[in-house]
Amino acid sequence: MSKETVSVCIATYRRPSLRECLASIAEQKLPDNIQLQIIIADNDIVPSAQVLVAEAAVNFNLPIIYLHAPANNISLARNAGLDAAQGEWVAFIDDDEIAQPDWLAALLSKAKTEKADAVFGPALAVYPETAPNWMQDLRIHDNIPKSRGGVVQTGHCCNGLMRRNVLSEDLRFDLSLGQSGGEDSAFFFALFHRGGKLAIANDAVVKEAVAKDRLNFDFLAARARRAGQSYARHAAKSKLAMIYIALLAGVKSLYCALRAKLAGKSEAAKNYWRLRGVFHSGALSTLWGEKERQIYRS
């Protein structure tokens, strides 16, 4: 039986958690006809992950390619991974995530069953005990892929799989979004608009410990605003669509503000509606020309 190769691309930046991520890749329960190629693209200005990767390749018996793809722009690292990928499939996972043992098999199964060009699964947050109760109640850090009207229009690189043969020379991650975030949403929006079929595999789960610097409302608001900007930028394909999105976002912003005021003493409900309002205000801001701000690192 001939084997298919899955190239697992991991962009990394100064995270020791990469070791645990690679350990979870080594524990994948794969079909007999699947083999792996692991590509680590180190986005640090110096090759800081090189030793960790070399040790992991030996300890976990993984076929790892290490790339130094500097610096401080995640799109550079993601593109380096795409350029090095040799498999029929390209998978994505973040360097601070742990894949469940059937993660990759579930993505492959959904892609083949649905004849999809790309498939996305949920990334579930693991909260420390010190996390605010309202965050844990809302599970606000979970990254769950969604469809709109039953159609999946985009996805994310924290948990995804795509067919390599859908790539072209001009389908790459946008360097201008490499510090603001949203480069993966833009990439998969572009694939969708080129006729790609996208799907969701709810049983393909990865888990991510939430970092301390993300356990605050300001970070979540910045992320929500950027997400709104990203959505509006890709959904507004004509002047008529732009007007419609602006009107809808304005109405929804006001509605969210009202719901936040009516939430009473429920901190979870109040912050939920506040963040939804920030998302819609982000959509509005893009339509009058505001650009995404860097929110992840300097």
C-alpha positions as CSV (number, residue, x, y, z in Angstrom):
1,M,0.0,0.0,0.0
2,S,1.4,3.4,-1.0
3,K,1.7,5.9,1.8
4,E,0.3,9.5,1.9
5,T,2.4,12.1,3.6
6,V,1.1,14.8,5.9
7,S,3.4,17.8,6.4
8,V,2.7,19.2,9.8
9,C,3.8,22.9,9.9
10,I,4.5,24.5,13.2
11,A,5.6,28.2,13.4
12,T,7.4,28.8,16.7
13,Y,8.7,31.8,18.7
14,R,10.5,31.3,22.0
15,R,8.1,28.8,23.4
16,P,9.4,25.8,25.4
17,S,5.9,24.4,25.1
18,L,6.9,23.3,21.6
19,R,8.4,20.2,23.2
20,E,5.0,19.1,24.5
21,C,3.4,19.9,21.2
22,L,5.8,17.6,19.4
23,A,5.3,14.9,22.0
24,S,1.6,15.0,21.2
25,I,2.4,14.7,17.5
26,A,4.5,11.6,18.2
27,E,1.5,10.0,20.0
28,Q,-0.9,10.4,17.0
29,K,-3.0,7.3,16.1
30,L,-2.7,7.4,12.3
31,P,-4.0,5.1,9.6
32,D,-1.5,2.6,8.3
33,N,-1.1,4.5,4.9
34,I,-0.2,7.8,6.5
35,Q,3.3,9.1,7.3
36,L,4.5,12.4,8.7
37,Q,6.8,15.2,7.8
38,I,7.2,17.7,10.6
39,I,8.4,21.2,9.7
40,I,9.4,23.7,12.4
41,A,9.7,27.3,11.3
42,D,11.5,29.3,13.9
43,N,10.5,33.0,13.7
44,D,13.0,34.2,16.3
45,I,15.7,36.6,15.2
46,V,18.2,33.9,16.4
47,P,17.7,30.1,15.9
48,S,16.6,29.7,19.6
49,A,14.5,26.6,19.0
50,Q,17.1,24.6,17.1
51,V,18.5,22.6,20.1
52,L,15.0,21.8,21.4
53,V,13.9,20.6,18.0
54,A,17.0,18.4,17.5
55,E,16.5,16.8,20.9
56,A,12.8,16.2,20.2
57,A,13.5,14.6,16.8
58,V,15.7,12.0,18.6
59,N,13.6,11.5,21.8
60,F,10.3,11.2,19.9
61,N,11.6,9.6,16.7
62,L,10.1,12.2,14.5
63,P,11.1,13.2,11.0
64,I,11.6,16.9,11.7
65,I,12.9,19.6,9.3
66,Y,14.1,22.7,11.2
67,L,13.9,26.1,9.4
68,H,15.1,29.4,10.7
69,A,12.6,31.9,9.3
70,P,13.4,35.2,11.0
71,A,12.0,37.4,12.3
72,N,9.0,38.6,14.3
73,N,6.5,38.1,11.5
74,I,4.5,34.9,11.7
75,S,3.5,35.0,8.0
76,L,7.2,34.6,7.2
77,A,7.3,31.4,9.2
78,R,4.1,30.0,7.9
79,N,5.2,30.6,4.3
80,A,8.5,28.9,5.0
81,G,6.6,25.9,6.2
82,L,4.4,25.9,3.0
83,D,7.5,26.1,0.8
84,A,9.1,23.2,2.5
85,A,6.0,20.9,2.6
86,Q,6.3,17.9,0.5
87,G,3.2,15.9,1.5
88,E,-0.2,15.5,-0.2
89,W,-1.6,17.2,2.9
90,V,-0.5,20.1,5.0
91,A,-1.5,20.3,8.7
92,F,-1.2,23.3,11.0
93,I,-1.0,23.4,14.8
94,D,0.4,26.1,17.1
95,D,3.5,25.6,19.2
96,D,1.6,26.0,22.5
97,E,-1.0,23.4,21.8
98,I,-1.4,19.7,22.6
99,A,-3.0,17.5,20.0
100,Q,-5.4,14.8,21.1
101,P,-4.3,11.3,19.9
102,D,-6.9,11.1,17.1
103,W,-6.5,14.8,16.0
104,L,-4.9,14.3,12.7
105,A,-6.9,11.1,11.8
106,A,-10.1,13.0,12.4
107,L,-9.0,15.9,10.2
108,L,-8.1,13.5,7.4
109,S,-11.3,11.5,7.7
110,K,-13.4,14.7,7.4
111,A,-11.4,16.0,4.5
112,K,-11.8,12.7,2.5
113,T,-15.5,12.2,3.5
114,E,-16.5,15.7,2.5
115,K,-14.0,16.0,-0.4
116,A,-12.9,19.2,1.3
117,D,-9.8,21.3,0.4
118,A,-9.3,22.4,4.0
119,V,-10.7,21.2,7.3
120,F,-10.6,22.9,10.8
121,G,-11.1,21.6,14.3
122,P,-11.6,23.3,17.7
123,A,-8.8,24.6,19.9
124,L,-10.0,24.4,23.5
125,A,-8.6,26.6,26.2
126,V,-7.1,25.1,29.4
127,Y,-7.5,27.7,32.1
128,P,-5.3,28.1,35.2
129,E,-7.2,28.3,38.5
130,T,-6.4,32.0,38.7
131,A,-8.4,32.8,35.6
132,P,-11.4,35.1,36.2
133,N,-14.6,33.1,36.6
134,W,-16.4,35.0,33.8
135,M,-13.7,33.9,31.3
136,Q,-14.0,30.3,32.4
137,D,-17.8,30.4,32.3
138,L,-17.8,31.9,28.7
139,R,-14.8,29.8,27.6
140,I,-13.9,33.0,25.8
141,H,-10.5,31.7,24.7
142,D,-11.8,28.7,22.8
143,N,-11.3,28.9,19.1
144,I,-14.2,27.1,17.5
145,P,-14.5,27.1,13.7
146,K,-17.8,28.3,12.4
147,S,-20.0,28.3,9.3
148,R,-22.2,31.1,8.1
149,G,-25.4,30.0,6.6
150,G,-24.0,26.4,6.6
151,V,-21.0,27.5,4.5
152,V,-17.4,27.5,6.0
153,Q,-15.7,30.6,4.6
154,T,-12.4,30.6,6.5
155,G,-10.4,28.9,9.2
156,H,-7.3,29.1,11.4
157,C,-3.8,27.7,11.7
158,C,-4.1,26.6,15.3
159,N,-5.9,23.5,14.1
160,G,-6.2,22.8,10.4
161,L,-5.5,20.6,7.4
162,M,-5.4,21.4,3.7
163,R,-4.6,19.6,0.4
164,R,-1.3,20.8,-0.8
165,N,-2.4,20.7,-4.5
166,V,-4.7,23.7,-3.9
167,L,-1.7,25.9,-3.3
168,S,-0.4,28.3,-6.0
169,E,2.5,30.7,-6.1
170,D,0.3,33.6,-5.2
171,L,-1.6,31.9,-2.4
172,R,0.6,32.6,0.6
173,F,0.2,34.2,4.1
174,D,0.1,38.0,3.9
175,L,3.3,39.6,5.4
176,S,1.4,42.8,6.3
177,L,-0.7,40.8,8.8
178,G,2.3,38.9,10.3
179,Q,2.2,40.9,13.6
180,S,-1.4,41.9,13.9
181,G,-2.8,38.4,13.5
182,G,-5.5,37.4,11.1
183,E,-3.1,36.2,8.5
184,D,-4.6,32.7,8.6
185,S,-8.2,34.0,8.3
186,A,-7.1,36.0,5.2
187,F,-5.3,33.0,3.7
188,F,-8.3,30.7,4.0
189,F,-10.7,33.4,2.9
190,A,-8.6,33.6,-0.2
191,L,-8.8,29.8,-0.7
192,F,-12.6,30.0,-0.3
193,H,-13.0,32.8,-2.8
194,R,-11.0,30.8,-5.3
195,G,-13.6,28.0,-5.1
196,G,-12.1,25.9,-2.3
197,K,-14.4,23.8,-0.2
198,L,-13.9,24.2,3.6
199,A,-15.2,22.0,6.3
200,I,-15.3,21.5,10.1
201,A,-14.2,18.4,12.1
202,N,-15.6,18.9,15.6
203,D,-13.9,15.8,16.8
204,A,-10.4,16.9,15.8
205,V,-9.4,18.6,19.1
206,V,-6.3,20.4,20.2
207,K,-5.9,22.0,23.7
208,E,-4.1,25.2,24.6
209,A,-3.0,26.5,28.1
210,V,-4.0,30.1,28.3
211,A,-1.0,32.4,29.0
212,K,-1.2,34.8,31.9
213,D,-0.9,37.9,29.7
214,R,-4.1,36.8,27.9
215,L,-6.2,36.6,31.0
216,N,-7.5,40.1,30.8
217,F,-10.2,42.0,29.1
218,D,-7.9,44.4,27.2
219,F,-6.2,41.5,25.3
220,L,-9.6,40.0,24.5
221,A,-11.0,43.3,23.3
222,A,-7.9,43.9,21.0
223,R,-8.4,40.4,19.6
224,A,-12.1,40.9,19.1
225,R,-11.6,44.2,17.3
226,R,-8.9,42.7,15.0
227,A,-11.3,39.8,14.2
228,G,-14.0,42.2,13.3
229,Q,-11.6,44.1,11.1
230,S,-10.5,40.9,9.4
231,Y,-14.0,39.8,8.7
232,A,-15.1,43.1,7.2
233,R,-12.0,43.4,5.0
234,H,-12.7,40.0,3.4
235,A,-16.5,40.1,3.3
236,A,-16.8,43.6,1.8
237,K,-16.1,42.7,-1.9
238,S,-18.2,45.5,-3.4
239,K,-19.5,49.0,-2.4
240,L,-22.9,47.6,-1.9
241,A,-21.6,44.9,0.4
242,M,-19.5,47.5,2.3
243,I,-22.6,49.6,2.9
244,Y,-24.6,46.6,4.1
245,I,-21.8,45.5,6.5
246,A,-21.4,49.0,7.8
247,L,-25.1,49.4,8.5
248,L,-25.4,46.0,10.1
249,A,-22.3,46.4,12.2
250,G,-23.6,49.8,13.4
251,V,-26.9,48.4,14.5
252,K,-25.3,45.4,16.1
253,S,-22.8,47.6,18.0
254,L,-25.7,49.5,19.5
255,Y,-27.6,46.3,20.3
256,C,-24.6,44.9,22.1
257,A,-24.1,48.0,24.1
258,L,-27.8,47.8,25.2
259,R,-27.5,44.2,26.2
260,A,-24.3,44.9,28.2
261,K,-26.2,47.5,30.2
262,L,-29.1,45.2,30.8
263,A,-26.8,42.4,32.0
264,G,-27.1,43.6,35.6
265,K,-24.6,41.9,38.0
266,S,-23.7,39.1,35.6
267,E,-20.1,39.8,34.8
268,A,-20.1,37.0,32.2
269,A,-23.1,38.3,30.3
270,K,-21.8,41.9,30.5
271,N,-18.4,41.1,29.1
272,Y,-19.8,38.8,26.5
273,W,-21.9,41.6,25.0
274,R,-19.1,44.1,25.4
275,L,-16.7,41.9,23.4
276,R,-19.4,41.3,20.7
277,G,-19.8,45.0,20.5
278,V,-16.0,45.5,20.1
279,F,-16.1,42.9,17.3
280,H,-18.7,44.9,15.4
281,S,-17.0,48.2,16.0
282,G,-13.9,46.6,14.5
283,A,-15.8,45.8,11.4
284,L,-16.9,49.4,11.2
285,S,-13.3,50.7,11.7
286,T,-12.0,48.7,8.7
287,L,-14.7,50.2,6.5
288,W,-13.4,53.7,7.2
289,G,-9.8,52.7,6.7
290,E,-8.3,51.7,10.1
291,K,-5.7,49.1,9.9
292,E,-5.1,46.1,12.2
293,R,-2.8,46.8,15.1
294,Q,0.0,44.5,16.3
295,I,-1.4,42.7,19.4
296,Y,0.8,39.6,19.8
297,R,4.4,40.6,20.2
298,S,6.9,43.4,19.5
